[in-house]
Amino acid sequence: MNLPDLHDWEIKAILTDHNVQSVIIQLLFPETDDTASITLKGVTHFHASEMMLQNVILDVLVFKTVVESDYFDYCKKVLHIRNDFFSENNNVKILYVEPSVGVELACSFTEIEFNSNIYFK
């Protein structure tokens, strides 16, 4: 699945559930009040840092294979994984959220869903 362009969207909440190995990222586009969520399943490694009151996305990258990339290498570092992790777990992907401001997120997962225009309580 390819994610839409999420530049300037805000992360409103990150919900984790270690029992079912899932992460839900709740999103808001402030200019239009559109909402969306990214659901990650089969999560094995998760890292988030510097969550603030406003968390604006610069870019979202999804790595489906091992690649030569500074971003990919950085994700491996913060998630404490090596290249052989991917050969041992062939369905694993990495999501990286690069912030303009606020939370930076990296996560290894097996399934991803994007849902738009949902209501958050």
N, C-alpha and C positions, 0 to 999 in steps of 0.2 A: 504494500500500500504506500502510495506517495501522499505526504501531508501537503496541505495548501500552504501558501506563503503566510507565515505567522509573524512577520516583522511588525513591530509596534503593538502586538497583542500583549495583554498583561496576564501574568499567572496570579490567580486569585487564591488558589489553595492547592495543596498537594496532599492527597490521601493515600496512605500506605496500609497494606494489610499483609503482614508476613505469613499469616495462616494460609492464604490462597496465592501468595507470591504475586500480588498485583499492586500497581500504582495508578492512581487517577490524577491527572493534572487538569484542574479547572481553569478555563481561560475566559477573558473578557476583552472585546475590542471597544475601548472607551468612546471613540468617535460615533459609533452607531449603536452601542449597547448590545451588539451581538455576543452571544456566548457559545462556548464549545468545550469539549473535553477530549483529552487523549487518554485512553486506557491502555496500559501495558500489562500483559500477562506473562507468566513464566519468568518473573523477575528473579535474577540470581544475585545481582550486585546493584547497589544504589548509592548515589552520592548527591547531596544538595548542600549548598553553602550560601551564606549571606542573604537569607530571606529577609525582605524589608516590607514596609507598608506598600510600596509600589515596586513591582517586579516586571520590568518591560523586556520583551524578547527582542534581541537583535537578529538571531538566526537559529534555526533548528536543523540539525544534521542527523541523518540516520545512516549508519554504516551496516551494510548487509554482509560484508566480507572483510577480511584483513586487507588494509590498504596502506600505502605510504602516504601518511598525512600527519602533520603536527597535531591536528585536532584528535585524530584517532589515537596517536601515541599518548596524548594528554589524558584521554578517557581511560586508556588502559592503566595509566599511572594512578589516577584518583580512584579507580575501581579495583586496583590491586589484582589485575589479571594479565596473563601473558598470551602470546600468539597461539600457543598450543591449546589454550582454552577453547579456541574456535574450532580447531580440528577435532577436539573431543566432544564438542557440543555444536553440531553443524547447523542447527536452526537458530542459534543465538545471533542477535543483532545488538547494536548499541545506539541509543538515542543520546544526543548531546544538545542541550539548550544553552546557547551563548547569550548572556544578558547584555542589554544596553545599560541597565541598572538593576540591582537586586540579585535574585537567586540564580545561581548557576547549577545546572542539573546534568548528571550523567547516569545512565542506567543500562544494564544489559537485560534483554528480554527475548521472548520467542514470538509473541503475538502483539499486534498493535491495532487499535480501533480509534477512529476519529469521528466524533459526533458533534454536529453543529446545531446552534439555536436550541440549546437545552436550558432549562431553568434551574438555577442553584438556589437552595434555601439559605 
